[in-house]
Amino acid sequence: MYISQNEQLNIYDGTLWRRTKKLKSKRSEIPQLKNPGTNLPSHTDQEKAEIIADHLESQFTPNDFGDPNTERTVEKSIREFKNEIRTSKFKKVPPSEIICFLKHIKIKNAPGIDSITNKMLKNLPLKIILKLTEIFNHMLKIRHFPNCWKTARVQPILKPRKDPTHPVSYRPISLLPTLSKLGEKFILNRYLTHATKLRLPIPQQFGLTPQLSTTHQLLRVVEFINEGKNSNLATAAIFLDIAKAFDKVWIEGLIHKLIAYKFPQYIIEIIQSYLKNRHFTFLVKNSDSTPRKLQAGVPQGVILVPIIFVLYMNDIPQVRNIMISLYADDTFMSSVSRPQIEFKCLAITKWFQTF
């Protein structure tokens, strides 16, 4: 007997919610875009893809924070790290680790530019899984992340209440090769092992931290403000949000921080290889833009990068009598000691200039 898809929907397994969301979503085509350079409209999908790719490429550039001393410190740190005696130690990937990961991946996730789907990976025979094990172990051994896994296919989503004729109105969604995500998982597992030993991140960071959420951080902030109010003290607060935080990450600065925290050599080198020489193409319907190189920033929509970004924020200055609350790149600073606020915030402000 035939059962329609609607009759199979229920409120317990999420099928009803997913169907409702799909029916309510408005999928509209990208209209003619205004080219910021020529001010001429684009007509074809290829032209639209190139215009939005131009805009994104201009975003993935490093900030000029104008601090030569910091640049020299980072360059010296990386240069000395490269001159260290190379060790051969690394934690191998067993086949069971791959099998465990494949059991939990979602079949419906969109594939990357190589069109390899999660469903394909789930149905791999043991012989291929053993071959993949060899590939990933060689990746960790030689500390090289394959270049063919470092090109993201970016798709657009129109931001709410934005003009669809402007390229800045679209939020980029990156689709990475499935095997790239698999490699990231193994790097992340090894990174977290050592981050836990080093007690990273700092207790003030609640973003991407197990068993902590925005709600927990908000409760902490509200409690601090109420304590000042109950003591008849004036509370001053500063809220900071880094513009294009993930897009503007200084990669050399991030590697310097990994070195400073004394992560194992192979973890630093594989993360450096993962972040360097990345590219993206922008997809409009079936038309891809020409590949563009990322001069700065880290890829979004992946499991490894947000955790590493938390480390990037980890050395924020700790100042007495100033409460700091972090959730990824969102920062809240507060103090009930009014005469000292301006002086003590200078150290934190200077630190933010390195972004």
Legacy VTK file of the C-alpha trace (Angstrom):
# vtk DataFile Version 3.0
C-alpha trace
ASCII
DATASET POLYDATA
POINTS 355 float
0.000 0.000 0.000
1.393 3.430 -0.964
1.961 5.863 1.904
2.465 9.516 0.985
5.414 11.432 2.413
3.059 13.719 4.321
1.555 10.765 6.195
5.031 9.789 7.388
5.645 13.149 9.076
5.611 13.367 12.873
6.721 15.726 15.613
9.152 13.327 17.266
11.891 12.722 14.673
12.027 16.244 13.193
10.441 15.306 9.845
7.474 17.654 10.341
9.734 20.591 11.233
12.017 19.997 8.231
9.089 19.767 5.812
7.551 22.968 7.206
10.847 24.817 6.929
11.283 23.674 3.335
7.772 24.820 2.355
8.213 28.218 4.035
11.650 28.936 2.582
11.699 31.395 -0.290
14.189 30.401 -2.938
14.488 33.249 -5.388
16.932 33.612 -8.246
19.673 36.213 -8.056
18.528 39.216 -10.110
20.786 41.436 -12.181
23.673 42.571 -9.975
25.286 45.985 -10.008
28.992 45.699 -10.686
30.676 48.060 -8.174
33.620 48.573 -10.544
31.802 49.449 -13.788
28.315 50.139 -12.393
26.991 47.992 -15.253
24.382 45.285 -14.589
25.246 41.599 -14.898
22.965 39.301 -16.866
24.407 35.787 -17.005
24.950 33.464 -14.038
28.675 33.448 -14.814
28.834 37.247 -14.578
26.919 37.218 -11.293
29.258 34.578 -9.871
32.325 36.632 -10.818
30.920 39.847 -9.292
30.144 38.238 -5.927
33.478 36.383 -5.990
35.244 39.741 -6.511
33.482 41.099 -3.443
34.381 38.078 -1.284
37.983 38.107 -2.449
38.315 41.700 -1.231
37.073 40.603 2.196
39.645 37.841 2.658
42.553 40.248 3.027
44.620 40.941 6.166
44.064 44.065 8.229
46.825 46.642 8.430
47.196 47.041 12.191
50.369 49.139 11.878
52.463 47.455 14.574
55.909 46.505 13.158
57.062 45.094 16.506
54.253 42.533 16.543
54.988 41.553 12.940
58.688 41.101 13.696
57.889 39.002 16.777
55.620 36.696 14.771
58.094 36.388 11.875
60.916 35.512 14.285
58.760 32.938 16.081
57.810 31.160 12.844
61.366 31.331 11.481
62.814 29.749 14.647
60.090 27.096 14.597
61.014 26.133 11.020
64.662 25.775 12.035
63.876 23.367 14.869
64.913 19.735 14.519
61.963 17.934 12.980
60.525 15.068 14.985
58.677 12.132 13.471
56.181 11.761 16.306
52.462 11.873 15.527
49.339 10.107 16.691
48.233 7.647 14.022
44.697 7.331 12.670
43.306 3.816 13.189
40.584 2.469 10.842
38.167 2.435 13.786
38.420 6.241 14.033
37.318 6.592 10.398
34.482 4.082 10.828
33.247 5.892 13.945
33.185 9.224 12.120
31.365 7.780 9.093
28.647 6.372 11.341
27.697 9.845 12.573
27.866 11.947 9.397
24.593 13.187 7.920
23.642 11.801 4.528
21.794 14.920 3.367
24.730 17.332 3.767
25.660 18.961 0.468
28.933 17.831 -1.145
31.851 20.062 -2.069
33.329 20.861 -5.454
34.384 17.214 -5.975
30.711 16.040 -5.746
31.607 13.213 -3.330
28.628 12.826 -1.002
28.423 11.572 2.570
26.232 8.741 1.353
29.105 7.524 -0.816
31.435 7.520 2.183
28.947 5.636 4.337
28.868 2.827 1.771
32.617 2.468 1.339
33.928 -1.100 1.653
36.525 -1.952 4.282
39.254 -2.147 1.625
38.786 1.542 0.720
38.589 2.563 4.384
41.983 0.940 4.927
43.341 2.909 1.960
41.928 6.114 3.436
43.630 5.254 6.719
46.958 5.137 4.883
46.264 8.498 3.215
45.401 10.274 6.451
48.380 8.808 8.290
50.690 9.989 5.497
48.995 13.402 5.730
49.897 13.641 9.424
53.339 12.156 8.928
54.488 14.597 6.246
52.361 17.439 7.739
50.721 18.319 4.427
46.995 18.886 3.888
46.147 17.989 0.235
45.643 21.045 -1.977
42.720 19.398 -3.785
40.775 19.513 -0.504
41.393 23.230 0.060
38.981 24.696 -2.485
35.555 25.653 -1.154
32.480 26.046 -3.331
30.561 29.023 -1.981
26.815 29.418 -2.436
24.786 32.581 -1.714
21.955 33.182 0.737
20.267 36.588 0.635
20.442 38.387 3.977
17.079 39.442 5.435
15.764 42.797 4.195
18.789 43.413 1.941
18.850 44.687 -1.639
19.278 41.592 -3.857
20.979 43.641 -6.606
24.080 44.310 -4.470
26.783 41.622 -4.007
27.275 42.646 -0.353
23.697 41.495 0.389
24.555 37.791 0.154
25.833 35.606 2.976
28.417 33.069 1.722
27.892 29.419 2.627
31.021 27.321 2.065
30.775 23.729 0.893
34.021 21.829 1.363
35.014 18.409 0.033
33.739 15.618 2.257
37.192 14.064 2.568
38.477 17.445 3.715
35.989 17.366 6.600
37.160 13.871 7.446
40.769 15.055 7.609
39.754 18.044 9.737
38.116 15.719 12.243
41.347 13.806 12.827
43.347 17.031 13.198
40.737 18.373 15.624
40.814 15.243 17.797
44.571 15.552 18.181
44.408 19.301 18.758
41.805 18.917 21.523
43.882 16.276 23.312
46.699 18.757 23.821
44.436 21.791 24.341
42.862 19.956 27.286
46.293 19.274 28.773
47.140 22.974 28.409
43.786 23.968 29.962
42.686 25.882 26.897
40.666 27.974 26.415
40.652 30.435 29.331
37.674 30.154 31.746
36.206 33.447 30.473
35.647 31.922 27.008
32.270 30.202 26.702
32.148 29.951 22.904
32.486 26.478 21.384
33.229 25.076 24.830
31.558 21.837 26.001
28.568 22.306 28.330
28.711 26.117 28.063
26.426 28.374 26.049
25.448 32.004 25.490
22.864 31.607 28.257
25.551 30.697 30.800
27.652 33.687 29.786
24.665 36.043 29.952
23.850 34.836 33.468
27.426 35.559 34.485
27.235 39.088 33.054
23.864 39.872 34.644
25.065 38.614 38.028
28.140 40.866 37.859
26.018 43.921 37.011
23.526 43.160 39.787
26.317 42.798 42.349
27.563 46.278 41.469
24.057 47.698 41.616
23.380 46.130 45.021
26.617 47.645 46.325
25.591 51.121 45.061
28.492 51.171 42.598
28.307 52.517 39.068
29.029 49.819 36.474
30.626 50.694 33.137
30.564 48.199 30.286
32.034 47.896 26.796
30.678 45.503 24.167
33.017 44.590 21.302
32.299 42.694 18.113
35.118 42.128 15.615
33.956 42.932 12.091
34.583 40.041 9.662
36.321 38.157 12.479
36.768 34.848 10.633
37.484 36.519 7.290
40.320 38.662 8.629
42.245 36.185 10.781
45.990 36.768 10.525
47.171 33.246 9.735
50.812 33.855 10.703
49.611 35.300 14.006
47.514 32.197 14.643
50.469 29.902 13.928
52.609 32.027 16.274
50.090 31.457 19.065
50.123 27.696 18.467
53.908 27.812 18.773
53.720 29.949 21.917
51.390 27.430 23.579
53.898 24.666 22.715
51.595 22.424 20.717
53.283 19.339 19.243
55.258 20.060 16.105
53.148 17.917 13.778
49.895 19.586 14.925
51.279 23.080 14.254
52.588 22.110 10.820
49.446 20.308 9.657
47.256 23.229 10.785
49.575 25.632 8.986
49.294 23.521 5.830
45.517 23.379 6.250
45.185 27.183 6.464
47.658 28.148 3.745
46.984 28.306 -0.034
43.213 28.032 0.237
40.890 28.933 -2.640
37.185 29.302 -3.282
34.795 29.471 -6.209
31.375 31.102 -6.120
28.445 29.136 -7.527
25.357 30.701 -9.102
23.033 27.960 -10.362
25.418 25.772 -12.389
28.091 28.396 -13.044
31.259 28.565 -10.951
33.420 31.667 -10.800
37.112 31.441 -11.464
39.046 30.198 -8.402
40.095 32.939 -5.972
42.837 32.772 -3.365
42.251 33.614 0.309
44.931 36.058 1.447
43.725 35.933 5.043
40.969 34.438 7.134
39.863 30.916 7.865
37.174 28.802 6.142
33.759 28.834 7.783
31.252 26.027 8.077
33.865 23.486 9.196
34.455 21.751 12.511
38.141 22.570 12.996
38.338 26.320 12.447
35.967 27.613 15.186
37.917 25.710 17.853
41.209 27.131 16.583
39.684 30.613 16.470
38.963 30.364 20.196
42.726 29.897 20.695
43.306 33.021 18.580
41.292 34.993 21.165
42.837 33.223 24.148
45.633 35.676 25.020
43.348 38.652 25.623
44.904 40.650 28.502
43.606 39.875 31.987
43.315 43.092 33.993
42.504 43.335 37.688
39.031 44.663 38.557
37.824 44.291 34.978
35.514 41.411 34.161
35.930 39.902 30.712
33.342 37.652 29.087
33.987 36.014 25.720
31.824 34.073 23.325
34.034 33.327 20.311
34.814 36.856 18.999
32.086 38.665 20.986
33.608 40.417 23.996
32.106 42.078 27.072
34.258 44.110 29.463
32.931 45.647 32.655
34.172 47.287 35.824
32.670 48.916 38.884
35.800 50.974 39.550
35.138 54.065 37.451
38.478 55.927 37.939
40.472 52.919 36.700
38.332 51.901 33.734
39.918 54.093 31.039
43.518 53.269 32.015
43.010 49.517 32.312
41.067 49.174 29.073
44.031 50.562 27.121
45.885 47.230 27.315
42.878 45.351 25.968
42.257 47.939 23.244
45.869 47.646 22.070
45.506 43.854 21.917
42.446 44.180 19.671
44.429 46.279 17.200
46.310 43.134 16.119
43.183 41.839 14.367
LINES 1 356
355 0 1 2 3 4 5 6 7 8 9 10 11 12 13 14 15 16 17 18 19 20 21 22 23 24 25 26 27 28 29 30 31 32 33 34 35 36 37 38 39 40 41 42 43 44 45 46 47 48 49 50 51 52 53 54 55 56 57 58 59 60 61 62 63 64 65 66 67 68 69 70 71 72 73 74 75 76 77 78 79 80 81 82 83 84 85 86 87 88 89 90 91 92 93 94 95 96 97 98 99 100 101 102 103 104 105 106 107 108 109 110 111 112 113 114 115 116 117 118 119 120 121 122 123 124 125 126 127 128 129 130 131 132 133 134 135 136 137 138 139 140 141 142 143 144 145 146 147 148 149 150 151 152 153 154 155 156 157 158 159 160 161 162 163 164 165 166 167 168 169 170 171 172 173 174 175 176 177 178 179 180 181 182 183 184 185 186 187 188 189 190 191 192 193 194 195 196 197 198 199 200 201 202 203 204 205 206 207 208 209 210 211 212 213 214 215 216 217 218 219 220 221 222 223 224 225 226 227 228 229 230 231 232 233 234 235 236 237 238 239 240 241 242 243 244 245 246 247 248 249 250 251 252 253 254 255 256 257 258 259 260 261 262 263 264 265 266 267 268 269 270 271 272 273 274 275 276 277 278 279 280 281 282 283 284 285 286 287 288 289 290 291 292 293 294 295 296 297 298 299 300 301 302 303 304 305 306 307 308 309 310 311 312 313 314 315 316 317 318 319 320 321 322 323 324 325 326 327 328 329 330 331 332 333 334 335 336 337 338 339 340 341 342 343 344 345 346 347 348 349 350 351 352 353 354
